[in-house]
Amino acid sequence: MGNQTTQASSRALIEARLSHERGTLGLDGTAPVCMVYPSPYRVGMSSLGFQTLYRLLNLHGPGAHRAFLPDGWEPAALPWPQPRVPILSYEGRRPVSAYPVLAMSVAYELEIAGVIRLLEGAGIPVLACERGPRDPVVVAGGPLTNSNPSVLLPFVDVLIAGEGEELLPQAVDRLLSAGSREAGIEAAGSLPHTIRGEVVPGLLEPLPTMATVAREHLPAFSAITTPHTELRDMFLVEPERGCSRRCTFCVMRGATTGGMRLLDVETPLSLVPEHAKRVGLVGAAVTDHPRLAELVARVVQTGRGIGISSLRADRLSPELLDQLARGGYRQITVASDGISERMRTVLHRKIHADDLRRAARLVAEHGGYRGLKLYQMIGAPTETDDDVDELVELSRELSGIVPLTLTISTFVAKRNTPLDRQPFVGVKAADARLRRLRRGLQGRVDLRPQSPRWAHVEYLLAQRGPEAGRAALRAVHAGGRYRDWVQAFESLPPNERGPVFGDEDRRSRRKGKAASIDDRPRTLPIVDEPRS
């Protein structure tokens, strides 16, 4: 009776959410693929990549349905296993375990817990090497593959690295046309930028290079709008993809992900459906688009709201602020990341204190905004208390111009960046810096720190290989608390992996100076020493 009640409740929630969606596909037939997202509905439906692949598989492929991590399984700390609940697809109301292929998009390291919970909770063996002929083939990709896809290998049958618009349909076609599950995995895993997961215990293929999509296959744009997401009824579309900048901590930097590919403003505008109430312009460097102000103005002129995934302080203008206010913006958010002028130089951020002062003045002078939000990052290599004090001084100055909110994250070194293998600052040290900020700001600034503990867990996952996936499995089974993660990783041998530079590695190869990863220096010379 309890399971029937749970299933009825799950169906009712799906029906309610579907009733508010616009643009849903795949409702009229069966599909061999279920797109699964290892976070709840509101998060998954805010993912442009997830929506784009769902649209492509329905319009140009065999068809796809969707499923998501149940809302109640989202908390970081959660006793596991939970009582099993049916994880049903939205379009077919079928258990996800009944689909031949599951296509999973993973955004970042901490979603690994959701991968484990979703698979186990659905009754699918969580380890790829334990699946049998009747189990779904799990294909995974997503933004995580830009940095450290190896953590996924224990859980997936096929891994696609980088941009998947061209490769996922090909992989699905090979899986469905093969004579057996094993033959399908072999065929799909032989595609470029694609490998098999750990389908045989201990057998791991070298990580593939990252796929990039040619300009003619762009932009990505969403299929569905819904009020039940982080972005409420927003139609998502790219005016550009990639980034030409070279911030040393960022996995989207420069040539690492194919460089910046600009689109003409007519392209995203032509894709906005009539029913869309809001338009979200998504990309790593949207404010670097030379015609952004025109694009925003033309969206706003249609009476729609506007959203932009990233704003740069040095690209703000009175014209752009005016259009954003007309499009519903009430707070301008920009990122500085480096907490002092020296740290911004170390990180190659190319944002200066004068840019932030100018942004504050523009927001204050406009009159239509309630304040400025500034993203900062503590704990980057070579950072000192003097840098923290400089942030305090600048923040107090900015708060005298406009109401200021500081959102503080803790630096996590990622693969394919020059700061790969740099150490984590430590939870105690990060907490001490946050206390120093609070004392210095004395309530004049709205300070919103993200948890250094979970940044530490993200770091542990980001810096290891497939053994990190197995450690994650132990941590989730132990309850997913911070100490469970730390204990799971303490049992691992020392991390001997050398740094992976990303585009710097490509450049060194062109110069004929390539070294094996394990031979590269542990401390990267790109990190400046503190200046006197």
C-alpha positions as CSV (number, residue, x, y, z in Angstrom):
1,M,0.0,0.0,0.0
2,G,2.8,2.4,0.9
3,N,4.6,1.9,-2.5
4,Q,1.3,2.4,-4.3
5,T,0.6,5.7,-2.4
6,T,4.1,6.9,-3.2
7,Q,3.7,6.1,-6.9
8,A,0.4,7.9,-7.0
9,S,2.0,10.9,-5.4
10,S,4.8,10.8,-7.9
11,R,2.4,10.6,-10.8
12,A,0.3,13.5,-9.4
13,L,3.4,15.7,-9.1
14,I,4.5,14.9,-12.7
15,E,1.0,15.7,-14.0
16,A,0.9,19.0,-12.1
17,R,4.3,20.0,-13.5
18,L,3.5,18.9,-17.1
19,S,0.3,21.0,-16.9
20,H,2.4,24.2,-16.6
21,E,5.0,23.3,-19.2
22,R,5.0,24.9,-22.7
23,G,6.8,23.1,-25.5
24,T,6.9,19.6,-24.1
25,L,7.9,17.0,-26.6
26,G,7.5,13.2,-26.8
27,L,4.1,13.0,-25.2
28,D,2.5,11.2,-28.1
29,G,4.7,8.1,-28.3
30,T,7.2,5.8,-26.7
31,A,10.9,6.6,-26.6
32,P,13.9,4.4,-26.2
33,V,15.9,7.1,-24.3
34,C,15.3,8.7,-21.0
35,M,17.2,11.9,-20.2
36,V,18.0,11.7,-16.5
37,Y,19.2,14.6,-14.4
38,P,21.0,13.9,-11.0
39,S,19.4,17.0,-9.4
40,P,15.7,17.9,-8.9
41,Y,13.3,19.1,-11.6
42,R,13.8,22.8,-10.9
43,V,17.5,22.5,-11.4
44,G,17.5,20.1,-14.4
45,M,15.0,22.2,-16.3
46,S,17.2,25.2,-15.8
47,S,20.0,23.4,-17.7
48,L,20.4,24.6,-21.3
49,G,22.5,21.6,-22.3
50,F,19.9,19.1,-20.9
51,Q,17.1,20.9,-22.6
52,T,19.0,21.1,-25.9
53,L,19.8,17.4,-26.1
54,Y,16.2,16.5,-25.1
55,R,15.0,18.6,-28.0
56,L,17.5,17.1,-30.5
57,L,16.7,13.5,-29.6
58,N,13.0,14.2,-30.0
59,L,13.1,16.2,-33.3
60,H,16.0,14.5,-35.1
61,G,16.4,11.2,-33.2
62,P,14.5,8.2,-31.8
63,G,12.7,10.2,-29.1
64,A,13.5,10.9,-25.5
65,H,11.7,11.3,-22.2
66,R,12.9,13.0,-19.0
67,A,13.4,12.1,-15.3
68,F,14.9,13.8,-12.4
69,L,16.3,13.1,-8.9
70,P,13.4,13.1,-6.5
71,D,13.2,16.4,-4.5
72,G,13.6,14.6,-1.2
73,W,16.9,13.1,-2.2
74,E,18.6,16.5,-2.8
75,P,20.1,17.3,0.7
76,A,23.8,16.9,0.9
77,A,23.6,14.9,4.2
78,L,20.9,12.2,3.8
79,P,20.7,8.8,5.4
80,W,21.1,6.2,2.6
81,P,19.5,4.1,1.4
82,Q,16.1,5.9,1.6
83,P,12.9,4.0,1.1
84,R,12.7,3.3,-2.6
85,V,10.4,5.5,-4.6
86,P,9.4,5.0,-8.2
87,I,11.4,7.3,-10.5
88,L,9.1,7.8,-13.4
89,S,9.7,9.5,-16.7
90,Y,7.6,12.6,-17.2
91,E,6.4,11.9,-20.7
92,G,5.9,8.1,-20.4
93,R,5.2,7.7,-16.6
94,R,7.5,4.6,-16.9
95,P,10.2,3.6,-14.5
96,V,13.6,4.8,-15.7
97,S,14.9,1.3,-15.3
98,A,12.6,0.2,-18.2
99,Y,14.4,2.3,-20.9
100,P,17.1,0.8,-23.0
101,V,19.3,3.9,-22.8
102,L,19.6,6.5,-20.0
103,A,21.4,9.8,-21.0
104,M,22.7,11.7,-18.0
105,S,24.0,15.3,-17.9
106,V,26.3,16.1,-14.9
107,A,27.1,19.7,-14.2
108,Y,29.7,19.6,-11.5
109,E,31.4,17.4,-8.9
110,L,28.9,17.6,-6.1
111,E,26.2,16.1,-8.3
112,I,28.0,12.8,-8.1
113,A,25.9,12.1,-5.0
114,G,22.8,12.6,-7.1
115,V,24.1,10.2,-9.7
116,I,24.5,7.5,-7.1
117,R,21.1,8.1,-5.4
118,L,19.2,8.3,-8.7
119,L,20.6,5.0,-10.1
120,E,20.4,3.1,-6.9
121,G,17.0,4.5,-6.0
122,A,15.7,3.5,-9.5
123,G,16.8,-0.1,-8.9
124,I,19.7,0.1,-11.4
125,P,23.1,-1.3,-10.3
126,V,25.1,1.8,-9.5
127,L,28.4,0.4,-10.7
128,A,28.7,-0.2,-14.5
129,C,30.6,-3.4,-14.0
130,E,27.7,-4.9,-12.1
131,R,25.0,-4.3,-14.8
132,G,23.6,-7.1,-16.8
133,P,22.0,-7.6,-20.2
134,R,18.6,-6.3,-19.1
135,D,19.9,-3.1,-17.4
136,P,19.8,0.2,-19.2
137,V,23.0,1.5,-20.8
138,V,24.0,4.7,-19.0
139,V,25.6,7.4,-21.2
140,A,26.9,10.4,-19.4
141,G,28.3,13.8,-20.4
142,G,27.8,17.4,-19.4
143,P,29.8,20.4,-18.1
144,L,31.7,18.2,-15.6
145,T,33.5,16.5,-18.5
146,N,35.3,19.9,-19.2
147,S,37.3,19.4,-16.0
148,N,37.2,15.9,-14.4
149,P,35.1,13.2,-16.1
150,S,37.1,10.4,-14.6
151,V,35.1,10.6,-11.4
152,L,32.1,9.4,-13.4
153,L,33.8,6.3,-14.9
154,P,32.7,3.8,-12.2
155,F,29.0,4.6,-12.8
156,V,28.7,5.0,-16.6
157,D,28.8,2.6,-19.5
158,V,29.7,5.3,-22.0
159,L,31.3,8.7,-21.4
160,I,31.1,11.6,-23.9
161,A,33.5,14.5,-23.2
162,G,32.8,18.1,-24.1
163,E,29.9,19.3,-26.2
164,G,27.5,16.5,-27.0
165,E,25.0,17.8,-29.6
166,E,26.6,15.8,-32.4
167,L,27.9,12.8,-30.5
168,L,25.0,11.9,-28.3
169,P,22.6,11.1,-31.2
170,Q,25.4,9.1,-32.8
171,A,26.0,7.2,-29.6
172,V,22.3,6.5,-29.1
173,D,22.0,5.2,-32.7
174,R,24.9,2.8,-32.2
175,L,23.5,1.5,-28.9
176,L,20.0,0.9,-30.3
177,S,21.2,-0.7,-33.6
178,A,23.7,-3.1,-31.9
179,G,22.9,-6.8,-31.5
180,S,23.6,-6.8,-27.8
181,R,24.2,-4.5,-24.9
182,E,27.9,-5.2,-24.8
183,A,28.3,-4.7,-28.6
184,G,26.4,-1.4,-28.3
185,I,28.7,-0.1,-25.6
186,E,31.7,-1.1,-27.6
187,A,30.4,0.6,-30.8
188,A,29.3,3.8,-28.9
189,G,32.6,4.0,-27.0
190,S,34.6,4.0,-30.2
191,L,33.2,7.3,-31.3
192,P,35.6,10.4,-31.2
193,H,35.8,12.0,-27.7
194,T,34.0,9.0,-26.3
195,I,35.1,6.1,-24.2
196,R,33.6,3.2,-22.3
197,G,33.2,3.5,-18.6
198,E,34.5,1.0,-16.1
199,V,32.3,-1.8,-17.5
200,V,35.0,-4.3,-16.5
201,P,36.3,-3.9,-12.9
202,G,39.7,-2.1,-13.0
203,L,39.7,-1.6,-16.8
204,L,39.9,2.1,-17.5
205,E,40.4,3.7,-20.9
206,P,42.5,6.9,-21.3
207,L,40.3,10.1,-20.9
208,P,39.3,11.4,-24.3
209,T,39.8,14.9,-25.6
210,M,36.8,17.3,-25.4
211,A,34.4,17.6,-28.3
212,T,33.5,21.0,-29.6
213,V,30.6,21.8,-31.9
214,A,31.0,23.7,-35.1
215,R,29.4,27.1,-35.4
216,E,26.8,25.9,-37.9
217,H,25.3,23.6,-35.2
218,L,24.8,26.5,-32.8
219,P,23.0,27.8,-30.8
220,A,21.7,25.7,-28.1
221,F,18.2,26.6,-27.1
222,S,15.6,25.2,-24.8
223,A,12.5,23.2,-25.7
224,I,10.3,23.9,-22.7
225,T,9.4,26.8,-20.5
226,T,7.9,26.3,-17.1
227,P,7.3,28.3,-13.9
228,H,8.7,25.5,-11.7
229,T,12.4,26.1,-12.2
230,E,15.1,28.3,-10.9
231,L,14.6,30.6,-13.9
232,R,10.7,30.7,-14.0
233,D,9.2,30.6,-17.5
234,M,12.5,31.6,-19.1
235,F,13.4,30.5,-22.6
236,L,17.2,29.9,-22.8
237,V,19.3,30.6,-25.8
238,E,23.0,31.2,-26.6
239,P,24.2,34.4,-28.3
240,E,27.7,32.9,-28.1
241,R,29.6,29.9,-26.9
242,G,32.9,29.6,-25.1
243,C,35.2,32.3,-23.9
244,S,38.3,34.0,-25.3
245,R,39.6,35.1,-21.9
246,R,42.3,33.2,-20.0
247,C,41.4,33.4,-16.3
248,T,43.7,30.8,-14.7
249,F,41.1,29.1,-12.5
250,C,38.3,28.7,-15.1
251,V,37.5,25.5,-17.0
252,M,35.9,27.5,-19.8
253,R,39.1,29.5,-20.5
254,G,40.4,30.2,-24.0
255,A,40.9,27.3,-26.4
256,T,40.2,24.7,-23.7
257,T,36.6,24.5,-24.8
258,G,36.9,25.7,-28.4
259,G,37.3,29.4,-27.9
260,M,34.5,32.0,-28.3
261,R,32.0,31.5,-31.1
262,L,29.9,34.5,-31.7
263,L,26.4,34.4,-33.3
264,D,24.6,37.2,-35.1
265,V,21.9,38.7,-33.0
266,E,19.2,37.6,-35.5
267,T,19.9,34.0,-34.7
268,P,18.8,33.9,-31.1
269,L,16.0,36.3,-31.7
270,S,14.5,34.2,-34.4
271,L,14.3,31.2,-32.0
272,V,12.2,32.8,-29.2
273,P,8.8,31.2,-29.2
274,E,5.7,33.4,-28.9
275,H,4.7,32.0,-25.5
276,A,8.0,32.8,-23.9
277,K,7.6,35.4,-21.1
278,R,11.3,35.8,-20.4
279,V,14.5,35.2,-22.4
280,G,17.7,34.1,-20.8
281,L,20.9,34.7,-22.8
282,V,23.3,32.0,-21.7
283,G,27.1,31.6,-22.2
284,A,30.4,31.8,-20.6
285,A,31.1,35.4,-21.8
286,V,27.8,36.9,-22.9
287,T,28.8,40.4,-22.0
288,D,31.7,40.2,-24.4
289,H,29.3,40.0,-27.3
290,P,29.8,43.2,-29.2
291,R,26.1,43.7,-29.9
292,L,24.7,42.7,-26.5
293,A,23.0,46.0,-25.8
294,E,21.2,45.8,-29.1
295,L,20.1,42.2,-28.5
296,V,18.8,43.0,-25.0
297,A,17.0,46.0,-26.3
298,R,15.2,44.0,-29.0
299,V,14.1,41.3,-26.5
300,V,12.8,43.9,-24.1
301,Q,11.0,45.8,-26.9
302,T,8.8,42.7,-27.3
303,G,7.6,43.1,-23.7
304,R,9.6,40.1,-22.4
305,G,11.8,39.9,-19.4
306,I,15.5,39.4,-19.8
307,G,18.2,37.4,-18.0
308,I,21.9,37.2,-18.7
309,S,24.1,34.4,-17.3
310,S,27.2,36.5,-16.7
311,L,27.8,40.3,-16.5
312,R,31.3,41.8,-16.5
313,A,31.8,45.0,-14.5
314,D,33.9,46.5,-17.3
315,R,31.2,45.9,-19.9
316,L,28.3,47.8,-18.1
317,S,27.0,50.9,-19.8
318,P,24.1,53.2,-19.0
319,E,22.3,51.9,-22.1
320,L,22.6,48.3,-21.1
321,L,21.6,49.1,-17.5
322,D,18.5,50.9,-18.8
323,Q,17.4,47.9,-20.9
324,L,18.1,45.4,-18.2
325,A,15.9,47.4,-15.8
326,R,13.1,47.5,-18.4
327,G,13.5,43.7,-18.7
328,G,13.0,43.1,-15.0
329,Y,16.4,43.4,-13.4
330,R,16.4,44.8,-9.9
331,Q,20.0,43.9,-8.8
332,I,23.1,43.9,-11.0
333,T,25.4,40.9,-10.4
334,V,29.1,41.0,-11.5
335,A,32.1,38.9,-10.6
336,S,35.5,40.0,-9.4
337,D,36.8,36.6,-8.1
338,G,40.2,37.9,-7.0
339,I,39.7,39.7,-3.7
340,S,42.5,42.3,-4.3
341,E,44.1,44.0,-7.2
342,R,47.1,41.7,-6.8
343,M,45.0,38.5,-6.8
344,R,43.0,39.6,-9.8
345,T,46.4,39.9,-11.6
346,V,47.5,36.5,-10.3
347,L,44.2,35.0,-11.7
348,H,44.4,36.9,-15.0
349,R,41.0,38.2,-14.2
350,K,41.4,41.6,-16.0
351,I,38.9,43.3,-13.7
352,H,40.2,46.2,-11.7
353,A,39.0,48.1,-8.7
354,D,38.2,51.1,-10.9
355,D,35.9,48.9,-12.9
356,L,34.0,47.9,-9.8
357,R,33.8,51.5,-8.6
358,R,32.4,52.6,-12.0
359,A,29.9,49.7,-11.9
360,A,28.7,50.8,-8.4
361,R,28.3,54.4,-9.6
362,L,26.3,53.3,-12.7
363,V,24.0,51.2,-10.7
364,A,23.5,54.0,-8.1
365,E,22.9,56.6,-10.7
366,H,20.3,54.6,-12.6
367,G,17.8,54.6,-9.8
368,G,16.0,51.5,-10.9
369,Y,18.1,49.0,-9.0
370,R,18.2,48.0,-5.3
371,G,21.9,47.3,-5.3
372,L,25.0,45.5,-6.6
373,K,25.9,41.9,-6.0
374,L,29.6,41.0,-6.3
375,Y,30.9,37.5,-6.5
376,Q,34.3,36.9,-4.9
377,M,36.5,33.9,-4.3
378,I,38.7,33.4,-1.2
379,G,41.5,30.9,-0.9
380,A,43.2,31.2,-4.2
381,P,47.0,30.5,-4.3
382,T,49.3,33.1,-2.7
383,E,46.3,34.9,-1.0
384,T,47.1,36.6,2.4
385,D,45.3,38.5,5.1
386,D,46.4,41.7,3.4
387,D,44.3,40.7,0.3
388,V,41.3,40.1,2.6
389,D,41.8,43.5,4.2
390,E,41.9,45.1,0.7
391,L,38.5,43.5,-0.1
392,V,37.2,44.9,3.2
393,E,38.3,48.4,2.3
394,L,37.0,48.3,-1.3
395,S,33.7,46.8,-0.1
396,R,33.2,49.5,2.5
397,E,33.8,52.1,-0.3
398,L,31.4,50.4,-2.7
399,S,28.7,50.1,0.0
400,G,28.9,53.9,0.4
401,I,27.9,54.2,-3.2
402,V,25.3,51.5,-3.6
403,P,23.8,48.7,-1.3
404,L,26.3,45.9,-1.7
405,T,26.0,42.1,-1.4
406,L,29.1,39.9,-1.4
407,T,28.7,36.3,-2.4
408,I,31.8,34.4,-1.3
409,S,33.0,31.1,-2.6
410,T,36.1,29.1,-1.8
411,F,38.7,28.4,-4.6
412,V,38.7,24.8,-5.9
413,A,41.5,23.8,-8.3
414,K,40.2,22.1,-11.4
415,R,41.8,20.1,-14.2
416,N,42.4,21.7,-17.5
417,T,43.4,24.9,-15.9
418,P,46.8,26.3,-15.0
419,L,45.9,26.0,-11.3
420,D,45.3,22.3,-11.4
421,R,46.9,20.5,-8.4
422,Q,47.1,23.7,-6.4
423,P,46.2,22.9,-2.7
424,F,42.9,23.6,-1.0
425,V,43.2,26.5,1.4
426,G,41.6,24.5,4.2
427,V,38.3,24.8,5.9
428,K,39.7,26.4,9.1
429,A,41.7,28.9,7.1
430,A,38.7,29.7,4.9
431,D,36.4,30.2,8.0
432,A,39.1,32.5,9.5
433,R,39.0,34.7,6.4
434,L,35.3,34.8,6.4
435,R,35.4,35.9,10.1
436,R,38.0,38.6,9.2
437,L,35.6,39.8,6.5
438,R,32.7,40.0,8.9
439,R,34.7,41.9,11.4
440,G,35.9,44.4,8.9
441,L,32.6,45.0,7.2
442,Q,30.7,45.4,10.5
443,G,27.3,44.7,9.0
444,R,27.7,47.4,6.3
445,V,27.6,44.7,3.5
446,D,25.2,41.8,3.0
447,L,27.7,38.9,3.2
448,R,26.6,35.5,1.8
449,P,29.3,32.9,2.1
450,Q,29.1,29.5,0.5
451,S,30.2,26.6,2.7
452,P,34.0,26.0,2.7
453,R,33.3,22.4,3.8
454,W,31.4,21.6,0.6
455,A,34.1,23.4,-1.4
456,H,36.5,21.0,0.2
457,V,34.4,18.0,-0.9
458,E,34.3,19.5,-4.4
459,Y,38.1,19.8,-4.3
460,L,38.5,16.2,-3.2
461,L,36.4,15.0,-6.2
462,A,38.0,17.4,-8.7
463,Q,41.5,16.3,-7.9
464,R,41.3,12.6,-8.1
465,G,40.6,9.9,-10.7
466,P,38.0,7.1,-10.8
467,E,38.9,6.2,-7.2
468,A,37.1,9.4,-6.3
469,G,33.8,7.9,-7.7
470,R,34.2,4.9,-5.5
471,A,35.0,7.1,-2.5
472,A,31.8,9.1,-3.3
473,L,29.9,5.8,-3.2
474,R,31.2,5.1,0.3
475,A,30.4,8.6,1.5
476,V,26.8,8.5,0.2
477,H,26.2,5.1,1.8
478,A,27.6,6.5,5.1
479,G,25.0,9.3,5.1
480,G,26.7,12.1,2.9
481,R,27.8,14.3,5.8
482,Y,31.0,16.3,5.5
483,R,32.9,13.9,7.8
484,D,31.7,10.9,5.7
485,W,33.3,12.4,2.6
486,V,36.5,13.2,4.4
487,Q,36.8,9.7,5.9
488,A,36.0,8.1,2.5
489,F,38.9,10.0,0.9
490,E,41.3,9.5,3.8
491,S,41.3,5.8,3.0
492,L,42.7,6.5,-0.5
493,P,46.4,6.3,-1.3
494,P,48.3,9.6,-2.0
495,N,47.2,11.5,-5.1
496,E,50.2,11.1,-7.5
497,R,48.5,12.6,-10.5
498,G,50.4,15.4,-12.2
499,P,48.7,18.6,-13.3
500,V,46.7,18.9,-16.5
501,F,47.1,22.3,-17.9
502,G,44.4,22.6,-20.5
503,D,45.2,25.0,-23.3
504,E,48.7,25.6,-22.0
505,D,49.4,21.9,-22.7
506,R,48.2,22.3,-26.3
507,R,50.5,25.3,-26.7
508,S,53.5,23.5,-25.3
509,R,52.9,20.6,-27.7
510,R,52.9,23.0,-30.7
511,K,56.3,24.2,-29.5
512,G,57.5,20.6,-29.2
513,K,58.0,20.8,-25.5
514,A,55.3,18.4,-24.3
515,A,56.0,16.3,-21.2
516,S,54.0,13.4,-19.8
517,I,51.5,14.5,-17.3
518,D,53.3,12.8,-14.5
519,D,56.5,14.6,-15.3
520,R,55.0,18.1,-15.0
521,P,55.8,20.3,-12.0
522,R,53.4,20.2,-9.1
523,T,53.5,23.9,-8.4
524,L,52.7,25.9,-11.5
525,P,54.9,28.9,-12.4
526,I,51.9,30.9,-13.6
527,V,51.0,31.6,-9.9
528,D,52.7,34.9,-8.9
529,E,54.6,35.3,-5.6
530,P,53.2,37.9,-3.2
531,R,54.6,41.3,-3.8
532,S,56.3,43.2,-1.1
